């Protein structure tokens, strides 16, 4: 029961803080929740699967010519 009473007292204290202090505290707490390393990695198997899928698309004729893609990219810039 001590823990819940302590948490209740902490909550009451936090509610009494000015809005600017609450905002500052919320920003600090959110920083702690963010992952430290946000870099996403793709496994070797995933890379090979994507290459395989791309080659199958090319063989099946579901891709467009590179010149068409490059022209589209040039038009966007």
DSSP file (Angstrom, degrees, kcal/mol; ACC not computed):
  #  RESIDUE AA STRUCTURE BP1 BP2  ACC     N-H-->O    O-->H-N    N-H-->O    O-->H-N    TCO  KAPPA ALPHA  PHI   PSI    X-CA   Y-CA   Z-CA
    1    1 A X     >        0   0    0      0, 0.0     4,-2.1     0, 0.0     5,-0.2   0.000 360.0 360.0 360.0 -26.0    0.0    0.0    0.0
    2    2 A X  H  >  +     0   0    0      1,-0.2     4,-2.7     2,-0.2     5,-0.2   0.906 360.0  53.1 -60.4 -40.3    2.9    2.3    0.6
    3    3 A X  H  > S+     0   0    0      1,-0.2     4,-2.8     2,-0.2    -1,-0.2   0.936 109.2  46.8 -62.6 -46.4    3.7    2.4   -3.1
    4    4 A X  H  > S+     0   0    0      1,-0.2     4,-2.3     2,-0.2    -1,-0.2   0.875 112.9  50.1 -65.8 -35.1    0.2    3.3   -4.2
    5    5 A X  H  X S+     0   0    0     -4,-2.1     4,-2.3     2,-0.2    -1,-0.2   0.908 111.9  48.0 -67.5 -40.5    0.1    6.1   -1.6
    6    6 A X  H  X S+     0   0    0     -4,-2.7     4,-2.4     2,-0.2    -2,-0.2   0.907 112.4  49.0 -65.2 -41.0    3.5    7.4   -2.7
    7    7 A X  H  X S+     0   0    0     -4,-2.8     4,-2.7     2,-0.2    -2,-0.2   0.897 110.0  51.6 -65.2 -39.6    2.3    7.3   -6.3
    8    8 A X  H  X S+     0   0    0     -4,-2.3     4,-2.4     2,-0.2    -2,-0.2   0.914 110.6  48.4 -62.4 -43.2   -0.9    9.1   -5.4
    9    9 A X  H  X S+     0   0    0     -4,-2.3     4,-2.2     2,-0.2    -2,-0.2   0.895 111.6  49.9 -63.7 -40.5    1.1   11.8   -3.6
   10   10 A X  H  X S+     0   0    0     -4,-2.4     4,-2.8     2,-0.2    -2,-0.2   0.924 110.4  50.3 -63.0 -43.6    3.4   12.1   -6.7
   11   11 A X  H  X S+     0   0    0     -4,-2.7     4,-2.3     1,-0.2    -2,-0.2   0.917 110.0  49.5 -61.0 -44.1    0.4   12.4   -8.9
   12   12 A X  H  X S+     0   0    0     -4,-2.4     4,-1.1     1,-0.2    -1,-0.2   0.899 111.7  49.6 -62.2 -40.1   -1.1   15.1   -6.8
   13   13 A X  H >X S+     0   0    0     -4,-2.2     3,-0.6     1,-0.2     4,-0.5   0.932 110.4  49.6 -64.2 -45.7    2.2   17.0   -6.8
   14   14 A X  H >< S+     0   0    0     -4,-2.8     3,-1.1     1,-0.3    -2,-0.2   0.882 107.5  54.7 -62.7 -37.6    2.4   16.8  -10.6
   15   15 A X  H 3< S+     0   0    0     -4,-2.3    -1,-0.3     1,-0.2    -2,-0.2   0.788 104.0  56.4 -65.3 -25.9   -1.1   18.0  -11.0
   16   16 A X  H << S+     0   0    0     -4,-1.1    -1,-0.2    -3,-0.6    -2,-0.2   0.593  85.2 106.0 -83.4  -8.9   -0.2   21.1   -9.0
   17   17 A X  S << S-     0   0    0     -3,-1.1    -3,-0.0    -4,-0.5     5,-0.0  -0.324  80.7-100.1 -69.6 151.8    2.7   22.1  -11.2
   18   18 A X     >  -     0   0    0      1,-0.1     4,-2.0     4,-0.0     3,-0.5  -0.316  35.8-107.6 -65.3 157.0    2.3   25.1  -13.6
   19   19 A X  H  > S+     0   0    0      1,-0.2     4,-2.4     2,-0.2     5,-0.2   0.859 118.3  55.7 -56.3 -40.1    1.6   24.2  -17.2
   20   20 A X  H  > S+     0   0    0      1,-0.2     4,-2.1     2,-0.2    -1,-0.2   0.880 108.4  48.1 -64.5 -36.8    5.1   25.2  -18.4
   21   21 A X  H  > S+     0   0    0     -3,-0.5     4,-2.6     2,-0.2    -1,-0.2   0.882 110.3  51.8 -69.7 -37.3    6.6   22.7  -15.9
   22   22 A X  H  X S+     0   0    0     -4,-2.0     4,-2.7     2,-0.2    -2,-0.2   0.909 109.8  49.6 -64.1 -41.0    4.3   20.0  -17.0
   23   23 A X  H  X S+     0   0    0     -4,-2.4     4,-2.3     2,-0.2    -2,-0.2   0.932 111.6  48.2 -63.3 -45.4    5.2   20.6  -20.6
   24   24 A X  H  X S+     0   0    0     -4,-2.1     4,-2.0     1,-0.2    -2,-0.2   0.927 113.3  47.8 -60.3 -45.8    8.9   20.5  -19.8
   25   25 A X  H  X S+     0   0    0     -4,-2.6     4,-2.6     1,-0.2    -2,-0.2   0.906 110.0  52.1 -62.9 -43.1    8.4   17.2  -17.8
   26   26 A X  H  X S+     0   0    0     -4,-2.7     4,-2.5     1,-0.2    -1,-0.2   0.899 108.4  51.3 -61.2 -41.2    6.4   15.7  -20.6
   27   27 A X  H  X S+     0   0    0     -4,-2.3     4,-1.8     2,-0.2    -1,-0.2   0.908 111.0  47.9 -63.0 -41.7    9.1   16.4  -23.1
   28   28 A X  H  X S+     0   0    0     -4,-2.0     4,-1.5     2,-0.2    -2,-0.2   0.913 112.3  49.1 -65.3 -42.2   11.8   14.8  -20.9
   29   29 A X  H  X S+     0   0    0     -4,-2.6     4,-1.0     1,-0.2    -2,-0.2   0.894 109.7  51.7 -64.8 -39.5    9.6   11.7  -20.4
   30   30 A X  H  X S+     0   0    0     -4,-2.5     4,-1.1     1,-0.2     3,-0.3   0.858 104.3  57.7 -65.5 -34.9    9.0   11.4  -24.1
   31   31 A X  H  < S+     0   0    0     -4,-1.8     3,-0.5     1,-0.2    -1,-0.2   0.897 104.6  51.9 -60.7 -39.2   12.7   11.6  -24.8
   32   32 A X  H  < S+     0   0    0     -4,-1.5    -1,-0.2     1,-0.2    -2,-0.2   0.787 107.4  53.1 -67.5 -26.8   13.2    8.6  -22.6
   33   33 A X  H  < S+     0   0    0     -4,-1.0    -1,-0.2    -3,-0.3    -2,-0.2   0.706  88.3  95.1 -82.8 -20.0   10.5    6.6  -24.5
   34   34 A X  S  < S-     0   0    0     -4,-1.1     2,-0.1    -3,-0.5     4,-0.0  -0.468  87.2-106.4 -72.9 140.5   12.1    7.2  -27.9
   35   35 A X        -     0   0    0     -2,-0.2     3,-0.2     1,-0.1    -1,-0.1  -0.415  21.0-138.5 -64.0 141.4   14.4    4.4  -29.1
   36   36 A X  S    S+     0   0    0      1,-0.2     2,-0.7    -4,-0.1    -1,-0.1   0.896  94.6  40.8 -69.7 -40.2   18.0    5.5  -29.0
   37   37 A X        +     0   0    0      1,-0.1    -1,-0.2     2,-0.1    -2,-0.0  -0.909  62.3 175.6-113.6 105.7   18.9    4.0  -32.3
   38   38 A X        +     0   0    0     -2,-0.7     2,-0.3    -3,-0.2    -1,-0.1   0.320  39.5 123.7 -91.7   8.6   16.2    4.6  -34.9
   39   39 A X        -     0   0    0      1,-0.0     2,-0.4     2,-0.0    -2,-0.1  -0.536  52.9-146.1 -72.2 130.1   18.1    3.0  -37.7
   40   40 A X        -     0   0    0     -2,-0.3     2,-0.4     2,-0.0    -2,-0.1  -0.810  11.2-155.8 -97.8 138.7   16.2    0.2  -39.4
   41   41 A X        -     0   0    0     -2,-0.4     2,-0.5     0, 0.0    -2,-0.0  -0.895   6.0-147.1-115.3 144.0   18.2   -2.7  -40.7
   42   42 A X        -     0   0    0     -2,-0.4     2,-0.0     4,-0.0    -2,-0.0  -0.926  24.0-125.6-108.4 131.7   17.2   -5.1  -43.4
   43   43 A X     >  -     0   0    0     -2,-0.5     4,-2.2     1,-0.1     5,-0.2  -0.283  21.6-111.7 -73.6 161.4   18.4   -8.7  -43.1
   44   44 A X  H  > S+     0   0    0      1,-0.2     4,-2.6     2,-0.2     5,-0.2   0.889 119.8  54.1 -57.9 -41.1   20.3  -10.5  -45.8
   45   45 A X  H  > S+     0   0    0      1,-0.2     4,-2.3     2,-0.2    -1,-0.2   0.889 107.4  49.9 -63.3 -39.6   17.3  -12.7  -46.4
   46   46 A X  H  > S+     0   0    0      2,-0.2     4,-2.2     1,-0.2    -1,-0.2   0.905 110.7  49.5 -66.1 -40.7   15.0   -9.7  -46.9
   47   47 A X  H  X S+     0   0    0     -4,-2.2     4,-2.4     1,-0.2    -2,-0.2   0.941 112.3  47.5 -62.6 -47.1   17.4   -8.1  -49.4
   48   48 A X  H  X S+     0   0    0     -4,-2.6     4,-2.5     1,-0.2    -1,-0.2   0.881 110.8  52.1 -62.4 -38.0   17.7  -11.4  -51.3
   49   49 A X  H  X S+     0   0    0     -4,-2.3     4,-2.5     2,-0.2    -1,-0.2   0.890 109.9  49.1 -65.3 -39.1   13.9  -11.8  -51.3
   50   50 A X  H  X S+     0   0    0     -4,-2.2     4,-2.3     2,-0.2    -2,-0.2   0.904 112.1  47.9 -67.6 -40.2   13.5   -8.2  -52.7
   51   51 A X  H  X S+     0   0    0     -4,-2.4     4,-2.4     2,-0.2    -2,-0.2   0.928 112.3  49.9 -63.9 -44.2   16.0   -8.9  -55.5
   52   52 A X  H  X S+     0   0    0     -4,-2.5     4,-2.3     1,-0.2    -2,-0.2   0.919 111.1  48.5 -59.8 -45.7   14.3  -12.2  -56.3
   53   53 A X  H  X S+     0   0    0     -4,-2.5     4,-2.3     1,-0.2    -1,-0.2   0.900 111.2  50.9 -62.8 -40.5   10.9  -10.5  -56.5
   54   54 A X  H  X S+     0   0    0     -4,-2.3     4,-2.2     2,-0.2    -2,-0.2   0.904 110.3  48.5 -64.4 -41.1   12.3   -7.7  -58.7
   55   55 A X  H  X S+     0   0    0     -4,-2.4     4,-2.5     2,-0.2    -1,-0.2   0.893 110.9  50.7 -65.7 -39.7   13.9  -10.3  -61.1
   56   56 A X  H  X S+     0   0    0     -4,-2.3     4,-2.0     2,-0.2    -2,-0.2   0.897 109.6  51.0 -64.5 -39.3   10.6  -12.2  -61.3
   57   57 A X  H  X>S+     0   0    0     -4,-2.3     5,-2.7     2,-0.2     4,-0.6   0.908 110.1  50.0 -62.9 -41.4    8.7   -9.0  -62.0
   58   58 A X  H ><5S+     0   0    0     -4,-2.2     3,-1.1     1,-0.2     5,-0.2   0.934 111.3  47.9 -62.6 -45.7   11.2   -8.2  -64.8
   59   59 A X  H 3<5S+     0   0    0     -4,-2.5    -1,-0.2     1,-0.3    -2,-0.2   0.858 111.9  50.2 -63.8 -34.9   10.8  -11.7  -66.3
   60   60 A X  H 3<5S-     0   0    0     -4,-2.0    -1,-0.3    -5,-0.2    -2,-0.2   0.517 114.5-117.2 -82.3  -5.1    7.0  -11.4  -66.2
   61   61 A X  T <<5S+     0   0    0     -3,-1.1    -3,-0.2    -4,-0.6    -2,-0.1   0.736  75.6 129.9  77.6  22.6    7.1   -8.0  -67.9
   62   62 A X      < +     0   0    0     -5,-2.7     2,-0.3    -6,-0.2    -4,-0.2   0.257  53.5  78.5 -93.5  13.2    5.6   -6.2  -64.9
   63   63 A X  S    S-     0   0    0     -6,-0.4     2,-0.3    -5,-0.2     3,-0.1  -0.784  74.5-127.6-115.8 163.0    8.3   -3.5  -64.9
   64   64 A X        -     0   0    0     -2,-0.3     5,-0.1     1,-0.1    -2,-0.1  -0.723  39.5 -83.1-106.2 160.8    8.7   -0.5  -67.1
   65   65 A X     >  -     0   0    0     -2,-0.3     4,-1.7     1,-0.1     3,-0.5  -0.263  34.3-123.1 -61.7 147.0   11.8    0.5  -69.0
   66   66 A X  H  > S+     0   0    0      1,-0.2     4,-2.9     2,-0.2     5,-0.2   0.856 111.2  60.1 -59.4 -36.8   14.5    2.4  -67.1
   67   67 A X  H  > S+     0   0    0      1,-0.2     4,-2.3     2,-0.2    -1,-0.2   0.892 104.0  50.1 -60.2 -39.3   14.3    5.2  -69.5
   68   68 A X  H  > S+     0   0    0     -3,-0.5     4,-2.1     2,-0.2    -1,-0.2   0.913 111.9  47.4 -65.0 -43.4   10.7    5.8  -68.7
   69   69 A X  H  X S+     0   0    0     -4,-1.7     4,-2.3     2,-0.2    -2,-0.2   0.927 112.3  49.1 -64.0 -45.3   11.4    5.8  -64.9
   70   70 A X  H  X S+     0   0    0     -4,-2.9     4,-2.4     1,-0.2    -2,-0.2   0.893 109.8  52.1 -61.7 -40.2   14.4    8.2  -65.4
   71   71 A X  H  X S+     0   0    0     -4,-2.3     4,-2.1    -5,-0.2    -1,-0.2   0.913 109.7  49.4 -62.2 -42.8   12.2   10.5  -67.5
   72   72 A X  H  X S+     0   0    0     -4,-2.1     4,-1.3     1,-0.2    -2,-0.2   0.908 111.3  48.9 -63.0 -42.1    9.5   10.6  -64.8
   73   73 A X  H  X S+     0   0    0     -4,-2.3     4,-0.9     1,-0.2    -2,-0.2   0.880 110.2  51.2 -65.9 -38.2   12.1   11.3  -62.1
   74   74 A X  H >< S+     0   0    0     -4,-2.4     3,-0.5     1,-0.2    -1,-0.2   0.885 107.1  54.1 -64.0 -39.5   13.6   14.2  -64.2
   75   75 A X  H 3< S+     0   0    0     -4,-2.1    -1,-0.2     1,-0.2    -2,-0.2   0.809 104.4  55.4 -66.8 -29.3   10.1   15.7  -64.6
   76   76 A X  H 3<        0   0    0     -4,-1.3    -1,-0.2     1,-0.2    -2,-0.2   0.766 360.0 360.0 -73.9 -24.8    9.6   15.7  -60.9
   77   77 A X    <<        0   0    0     -4,-0.9    -1,-0.2    -3,-0.5    -2,-0.2   0.454 360.0 360.0 -86.7 360.0   12.7   17.7  -60.3
